[in-house]
């Protein structure tokens, strides 16, 4: 093997979510689409929509999904897919109270400095429910003892690490929680 092939850089290993989705298309998980269609109301807000793949697929299934993301390049790409998308952060949603039946927060809480503030804002604009997914680090200590780690640790902008028992929303609404989409030893 040539020496140049052995010289890996940090950016070859750690994903930068500020740019990585610009290189991807059709990344939406069919399991998460199924989850969203089962529990969502008709009008959906996708917080952290990235390039709009989830909103696009849900719109194609008859939902009315709007996307928001703080990254203007992502929003521009989402709009090229026909998604009604806006540059906005999760802490300041420029929508009226109860504007959406459902709010999606798929894989974003771990990226936010103030996840509770984002959850409060999502609750404010949601009439029916908030659907959340986030990597679970419930077994991190066991894996680290084996010198293994989670794939999701390899994102430079992860600032929070949750165990499945940690995320609760005190809203008085029915909560569907602890759905597991992966298979494996954990």
Secondary structure, DSSP 8 states (H G I E B T S, - for coil): --HHHH---HHHHSB-TTTGGGG--S---HHHHHHHHHH--SEEEEET-TTSHHHHHHHHTT-EEEEEES-HHHHHHHHHTT-EEEE--TT---S-TT-EEEEEEET-GGG-TTHHHHHHHHHHHEEEEEEEE--B-TTHHHHHHTT---GGG-BTT----B-TTT----SSS----------S--
